[in-house]
Amino acid sequence: MKAHNFDADEAPSLRCLVLLRMHLLKARSGEDGVEFEAAQLAKEQREAYKAKQAALVGLGVASVALLCVATHAANVEGNLADEGLELLLEMLNDGNQAVQVRVKSQGKGAHSSFKIKKISQTRGSPGPV
């Protein structure tokens, strides 16, 4: 996805981000498709959910999602920044430590204040956290 970050047609990259978020949502949903909060999941299901979050971090998904948030307009519904943020929020859901460490370490780069500012603006906050 990094190679396609600035493609004129965002549709394939958007599908990837949405698919990955749906993968996580499925892990915390019942067979009927009803989503549960992570705290409501059975122990085994919650562990499987966290394992899927951590696996995505291991594949570099958190870095790609942060790149999308940092390099696209934060005020456009449904663009790469919006979907990247939605994916990051799902990956951070339930306080997954592996995701938190990756996001924090990624934020220490040369453009960390820019990335944090983009994330906070997308969430409605006025500036850096």
N, C-alpha and C positions, 0 to 999 in steps of 0.2 A: 504493500500500500504506500510506503514512503515514496516509491518511484512515481506514483500516480497522484501525489498530493495536490499538484497544481494543474491537473488535467482540466480542460474546459468542461468535459462531461464528468460530473461528480457521481453520477448514478452508480457505477460499479463499486466505487469506494464506499458510498452510502450504504449499499446493500451489504457489504462486508461488515460495517460497523453495526448495522441493525441485526444482522444474523448472529453476530457474537453476543450482542445484548440479549437477544431472544434465547440463545443457548443458556445463558445464566438465568433468565426468567423461568425457563422451563424447569430448571433445577430446583426452583422454589415455588413451583406450582403443583396443584393436585392433578389427578388424571382428567378431571373435567375442565382444566385450564384456568382454574381460579388461583390467583397469585396469593401467596401467604407472606407475611413478614418473616424475616429470618428467625426471629425469636419464637415463632409459632411452629417451626419445623421440628420434626422428630430428630433426635440426636444424630442418627445415621444420615438422614436427608440433609441436615445442616452441615455435617462434615463433608458430604459429597459436594454441596454447594460451595463451601470454602475451597475444596480441592480444585474445583473447576475455575474459580477465581484465580487461585495461585497458578494453575496451569496456563492460563491466559497471560499472566505476568511473565512466566517462563518463556513464552513464545514471543514476547516483545509487544504485546497488544497495548499495555499501558503506555509505553513510549509512543506508539503510533497515535493513540487517542490524544495524548498530550500534544503531539505535533499538530494534529488537526485543530485542536482548540487554540493553539498558539499562532497558527498561521492563517486562520480564516475569520471573517467577521463574526463577532459574537452576538450580533443582533438580528440574525437571519434564521428564522425558524426552519428546521429541517436541513440545514447545510452541514458540512463536515464538522464545524466547531460544535454545533448543537448536538449532533449524533455522537461525536467524540465525547462530549461532556456527559451525555446520558449513559454511555458505556462506562465511563470512569466512575460515575456515581453508583452504577450497579456493581462494578468491581470492588468499590470501597464499602458497599453495603455490609453491615454486620461487623464493621471494624476489622476487616481482613488485614492482618499485620504485613503480609508479603506485599500487598498492593500499596499500603501506606509507605513502606520503606522504599519501594520503587518510585512512587510519585515524589517523595521527598528528595531522593537522590537525583532524580531527573530535574527537579527544580533548582538544583545547585549549579546548573550550567550557566553559561554566559548570559542567557536571556531569562534567567529565573524570575526576575521581577515582572518582566513582560508576560510570562506564562501565568504567573499567579494573578496578575492584574486581569488578564483575559478571563481566567476561570471565575474570579470574583465578580467581574462585570456581567458575565453570562448568568450567574446566580442571582444578580440583582444587588450586589454589594457595591459601594462607590469606588473601591480601590483595593490595593494590596491588603492581604490579611496580616 
